[in-house]
């Protein structure tokens, strides 16, 4: 019998498997997709996420990110990260690096889906494998979470994200967040001639229609599209709790508010590490508190920005306010990193 079965081979699941292997636990990852796995995301990693990758023994190449810049037409507000740099990196490159590190540590990879989960006081069985623990890292629309009754009904009109890449030389070493009355566009340099543009909105319009709301941004996209449009959502995923018997939820599967602050990868790595530490210490009951502590700042700040941005009449004041109060904006960015 193995120690940890991981459902999902994305960054959260692979990070959990790596943490388990480093702790001396036998881990198996079950993932239906072929590596490298792509996904619609902003592809910017906060400095804390870069540090978490290094702690796992992973060094990846990408574009250094100096900070965060808010843009609304001619109005701008920017703040640099205080000590370390962030990283813009293709999701496929990140996932492949995590996959190789896990294999190098002896983690087994199985192709398949985790269907029914059966557990008793001592073991949990899924995908034909019996383990002491199951870590569910199967994403935003986690089947494991749903099957265990941990999902709360979603609120109507949740936000959606769309992402595409362009062959263009990056014009910034910041993550740029362009604001409009109805959503945001995120600019992330991920290569010497590649920039990712992700748009977030409550509207389910097409990507080009969304992008047309950002004329300042579109004037910079003088290169051809490099990838197809990928989408994700609704982003809001409400969860009753992060544990059910011998199952722990990490990453997006543990609940998600919004991608507004760009902390997805950093939080995925952090919650995966916390889950394994709790298991290795024989204290799985401590994970819920650890998850709440790790995500508290993100939930508070993201919730506040969403509340302001929900109404077009107030959303237009976000960037001007940040521009007029640079010390407050800098403190916010430093809190995120």
ROROTI-512836 format. One line per field, with one value per residue (C-alpha): residue number from 1; residue in one letter; x, y, z negated. Coordinates in steps of 0.5 Angstrom, whole numbers, plus 500, padded with zeros to 3 digits. Each point is the difference from the previous one (the first is absolute). Layout:
N
num (NUM,...)
residu (A,...)
u (X,...)
v (Y,...)
w (Z,...)
//
This chain:
337
num (1,2,3,4,5,6,7,8,9,10,11,12,13,14,15,16,17,18,19,20,21,22,23,24,25,26,27,28,29,30,31,32,33,34,35,36,37,38,39,40,41,42,43,44,45,46,47,48,49,50,51,52,53,54,55,56,57,58,59,60,61,62,63,64,65,66,67,68,69,70,71,72,73,74,75,76,77,78,79,80,81,82,83,84,85,86,87,88,89,90,91,92,93,94,95,96,97,98,99,100,101,102,103,104,105,106,107,108,109,110,111,112,113,114,115,116,117,118,119,120,121,122,123,124,125,126,127,128,129,130,131,132,133,134,135,136,137,138,139,140,141,142,143,144,145,146,147,148,149,150,151,152,153,154,155,156,157,158,159,160,161,162,163,164,165,166,167,168,169,170,171,172,173,174,175,176,177,178,179,180,181,182,183,184,185,186,187,188,189,190,191,192,193,194,195,196,197,198,199,200,201,202,203,204,205,206,207,208,209,210,211,212,213,214,215,216,217,218,219,220,221,222,223,224,225,226,227,228,229,230,231,232,233,234,235,236,237,238,239,240,241,242,243,244,245,246,247,248,249,250,251,252,253,254,255,256,257,258,259,260,261,262,263,264,265,266,267,268,269,270,271,272,273,274,275,276,277,278,279,280,281,282,283,284,285,286,287,288,289,290,291,292,293,294,295,296,297,298,299,300,301,302,303,304,305,306,307,308,309,310,311,312,313,314,315,316,317,318,319,320,321,322,323,324,325,326,327,328,329,330,331,332,333,334,335,336,337)
residu (X,X,X,X,X,X,X,X,X,X,X,X,X,X,X,X,X,X,X,X,X,X,X,X,X,X,X,X,X,X,X,X,X,X,X,X,X,X,X,X,X,X,X,X,X,X,X,X,X,X,X,X,X,X,X,X,X,X,X,X,X,X,X,X,X,X,X,X,X,X,X,X,X,X,X,X,X,X,X,X,X,X,X,X,X,X,X,X,X,X,X,X,X,X,X,X,X,X,X,X,X,X,X,X,X,X,X,X,X,X,X,X,X,X,X,X,X,X,X,X,X,X,X,X,X,X,X,X,X,X,X,X,X,X,X,X,X,X,X,X,X,X,X,X,X,X,X,X,X,X,X,X,X,X,X,X,X,X,X,X,X,X,X,X,X,X,X,X,X,X,X,X,X,X,X,X,X,X,X,X,X,X,X,X,X,X,X,X,X,X,X,X,X,X,X,X,X,X,X,X,X,X,X,X,X,X,X,X,X,X,X,X,X,X,X,X,X,X,X,X,X,X,X,X,X,X,X,X,X,X,X,X,X,X,X,X,X,X,X,X,X,X,X,X,X,X,X,X,X,X,X,X,X,X,X,X,X,X,X,X,X,X,X,X,X,X,X,X,X,X,X,X,X,X,X,X,X,X,X,X,X,X,X,X,X,X,X,X,X,X,X,X,X,X,X,X,X,X,X,X,X,X,X,X,X,X,X,X,X,X,X,X,X,X,X,X,X,X,X,X,X,X,X,X,X,X,X,X,X,X,X,X,X,X,X,X,X)
u (500,503,500,497,495,500,494,503,506,500,505,496,500,507,502,497,503,507,499,497,507,504,497,501,493,498,496,496,497,494,499,496,503,507,506,501,493,498,494,497,504,504,507,503,503,501,506,498,498,507,503,495,503,507,499,497,506,498,503,496,501,496,499,502,494,502,493,493,497,493,498,493,501,506,499,505,502,506,504,506,501,504,506,499,497,494,500,496,500,496,496,502,507,499,496,505,505,496,499,507,502,494,503,507,498,496,493,496,496,493,496,492,495,498,493,496,504,499,503,500,504,506,501,497,499,499,502,501,506,500,503,501,498,497,502,495,503,495,499,495,494,503,496,503,497,493,500,501,495,505,497,496,495,503,498,497,504,507,506,503,507,503,507,504,508,503,506,503,506,498,499,500,503,494,493,496,492,496,494,493,493,498,507,507,506,506,507,505,507,502,505,505,495,493,495,494,494,494,493,496,492,493,498,501,502,505,507,501,494,503,506,497,499,507,502,507,502,498,504,506,498,504,501,496,497,504,495,493,495,499,494,499,494,496,505,497,500,497,502,497,507,506,500,496,502,507,499,503,499,506,501,493,497,500,495,502,498,503,506,500,506,504,502,497,507,503,494,500,507,499,494,503,506,495,496,506,503,494,499,508,499,494,495,496,495,504,500,493,503,507,496,496,506,504,494,497,504,498,493,499,504,496,494,500,503,494,495,503,500,493,497,503,498,506,504,503,502,505,506,500,499,506,504,498,503,506,502,494,500,507,498,495,505,505,494,499,507)
v (500,507,506,505,500,507,501,505,501,508,504,499,493,499,504,496,494,503,502,493,497,505,498,493,498,496,504,498,505,499,504,499,505,500,504,506,502,507,504,507,504,506,497,505,497,504,501,495,495,500,499,494,497,501,497,494,499,503,506,502,505,506,507,504,504,506,502,502,505,503,503,504,504,505,499,495,498,495,497,496,493,502,494,495,500,496,496,500,492,496,496,494,501,501,493,496,503,497,494,498,502,495,495,501,499,493,503,495,503,496,502,500,504,499,498,497,502,494,501,497,502,498,500,504,496,504,498,493,502,500,505,503,507,503,507,503,505,499,507,505,495,495,493,498,506,499,493,501,505,505,505,506,503,505,507,502,505,497,503,496,501,499,500,500,502,504,500,507,503,501,508,499,496,501,496,505,500,504,502,502,501,493,496,499,498,497,501,495,500,492,500,505,500,498,503,497,504,498,503,499,502,498,501,493,504,498,501,506,503,501,502,506,503,501,505,502,492,498,506,496,493,501,493,494,495,494,496,498,504,495,502,498,501,502,502,500,493,500,494,498,498,497,493,494,494,498,505,507,505,505,505,502,494,503,506,506,507,503,501,508,500,495,496,493,496,503,498,493,498,503,496,494,500,502,494,495,503,499,492,499,503,495,507,500,503,506,501,504,506,500,501,505,504,499,503,505,506,498,499,507,504,496,501,507,502,495,504,507,497,497,507,503,507,498,496,506,503,494,502,508,498,496,505,506,495,497,498,496,497,498,497,496,497,498,497,496,497)
w (500,502,495,505,506,504,504,506,503,500,496,494,500,503,494,495,503,500,492,499,503,496,494,501,502,506,505,506,505,504,506,506,505,503,498,501,497,502,497,501,494,500,499,496,493,494,497,494,506,503,493,499,506,498,494,504,504,506,504,506,506,501,500,494,497,496,497,502,504,501,506,502,506,499,492,497,493,499,494,501,495,494,500,505,508,502,506,507,502,505,496,504,499,492,500,504,495,494,504,501,493,497,505,497,493,502,500,504,506,502,506,498,496,493,500,493,494,494,494,493,493,503,507,506,507,507,507,498,495,492,496,493,503,506,502,505,505,506,501,500,502,495,501,493,497,503,499,492,499,499,505,499,505,504,500,507,505,498,504,506,502,507,502,507,501,505,504,498,496,493,499,492,495,495,500,503,498,505,497,503,498,501,498,501,504,498,504,498,503,501,505,504,505,497,496,497,499,496,499,494,500,498,507,505,506,505,499,505,498,493,502,504,493,499,506,497,499,507,503,497,503,507,500,503,495,498,496,500,495,494,495,493,495,497,495,493,497,493,495,494,497,503,497,500,496,503,506,500,505,503,505,504,498,493,502,504,500,506,504,499,496,504,494,502,501,494,496,503,499,492,499,503,495,494,502,500,494,496,502,499,493,499,499,506,496,500,507,500,496,504,506,497,498,506,504,496,503,507,498,497,505,506,497,498,508,502,496,503,507,500,502,506,497,494,504,504,494,498,504,499,492,501,504,495,494,502,493,499,507,498,493,504,505,494,497,506,501)
//
